[in-house]
Amino acid sequence: MALLAAGCPATAPEGTPQGGAFHHDPSCELDGALTIELADGTSGFVALAPGQGPVEHFGPQGGNHAFAGVRIGGLALDRYDIVLVQLGVFGAEQCPWAISPCVGEPSFGVGTWVLGDVIELDPIDEQTIEEDQLRVGVGTGALVLQAQAEDPCGQVGLAQQAFTR
């Protein structure tokens, strides 16, 4: 048992709580696009190299999951304080076109967060936020981690990271 305990972190991340209330602001008329960078989000924002996915974690009941991180830019944080983020892990066959949303429901993991409602935004400057510990399920084979973000002004962003497990 001591060997098993030595291989596990003392405190495993629980993940950022999902949910929250998101509403569009009809008075906001921005027409830019949001930028999204994907990362491993186990403990902070650790950028992913091409072909690399977030670190896989195995639960005590035999399940597996990963913690993704996102850096979202192009925000107008002087106008609003919430951002909608959706993450999914798709089979590569569901994502036939580069930087176009994957087709269908995510095969392995999905999550929706309203950053700024359930938890406070973590700005790194006046137009950019970072969030880690966004928990998603993962599978095996050729996969795509996809993030979509939207602000109350209707600006959207999309990022994808292909990897193999």
N, C-alpha and C positions, 0 to 999 in steps of 0.2 A: 504494500500500500504506500510506503514511503516513496518508492520510485514513481508511482502514479501521481502522487501529490506534488513531487518535485517538478514534474513536467507541465503543470497547470499554473497559470498566473494566480497570484494571491487573490485578486479581485478581477473578475471578468467584467467587461463593459456590459451594461444593461441595454444600451441603445437609446437614442433620442426618441421621446414619445411621439407617436403619430397623431394625426388629426389636427383639429383646429378649425376656426371659421375664416373663410376667405371670401372677399367680395370685390368686384370690380368697382372702380371709382369713375362714374360717367363724366366727371368734370376734368379728368386727367387725359390729356391728349398728347402722349409721347408716341413716336413712331420708330424708335430704334429697336434693336434686338439685344437680348441678353446673351452673354457668353457664359459657358459652363466648362469647368475643368473637373475631371473625375479623379478620385484618389482612393487609396486605402484609408479608411477612417477608423481603424481600430483604436488608435490613440493619437489624435491630431490629424492633420492633413498631410498625407505622404503621397505625392504625385505618382501616378502609374506610368511605367515605361511602356512603349508600344508592345502589344501582345500580352501584357501582364494584367491580371485581375486582382481584386482585393483579396487579402489573406483569408483563407478558409478556416473556420473554427468549428470544432465538433462538440456537440452537446452531450450531456450524460445519458440521454435516452437514445443516442445514435443518430440524431439529426445533424445537419450542418447548415451553416449560415456564414455570412460575411458582413463586415461593417464598411460601407462605402463612405466617402467624403466628397463634398462638392465645394467648389469655389465659383460663385456666381457674380459676374461683373455686368456693368452697364445699367446698374440700378440707380434710381433717383431717390436715395434714402432721405433727402430733405423733403420729399413729398409723401412718403408712406413708410410704414414700418412692418409690413408683412410680405412674404414671398411664398408662393405655392411651389412645392417640389414633389415630383413623382419619379420614383426609381423602379426599374424592372430588370430582371435577368431573363433574356430570351434565348432560345435556340438560334444559332446562326442562320438557319434556313428561314427564320421569320424576319430577317433583316437583309433583304437582297440588295438594297440600294444604300450607298454611302450617304450619311447625314440626311436621311429621310426616316421618319418614324418607323419602327418595326411594326409588323403586321400581326394583329390578333392580341390576345392576352399573353402576358409574360408566362413563360413555361415554368419558371422556378421560383421567382420571388418578386413581390411587388410591395411598394409602400408609398404612402402619401403623407406629407408633412406640410403644415402651414407654419413656416419659420417666422417668428415674431409674435405668434399667438400663444401656442402652448409653451414655447421656450423663447427667450429673447434672441434677437438677431445678434450675430457675432461679426460686426463690421471690421474689416482690416483697412479700409479707407472709406471715403464718402460715396463710393459707387460699387463697392465689392464686399461680399460676405463670405464666410467659410462656415461649414458645418460638418462635423464628423459623427461617427457612431450611428449612421443611418443603416439600420439592420435589414438585410434582404437574404432570402434563401438562395442557395446556389445548387447547381447540378453538375453533371459531368458532360464532357464532349466539347464541341465548339459552341461558345457562348458569347453573348453580347450584353454588357451592362449599359443600360440606357437611362439617361436623366433628362427630364423635361422640367423647365421652370417657367413661371408666369408671374408677372407683377400686377398690381391693381390697375395699371394703365393699359393692360393688354399686351405689353411687350413679352415675347416668348424667347426661349432658347432651348437648344437640343444638343446633347453630347452623347457619343457612343464610344465604347471601348470593347473591342473584340479580344477574346482570350480563350484558352483551352484548358480544361481540367482533366 
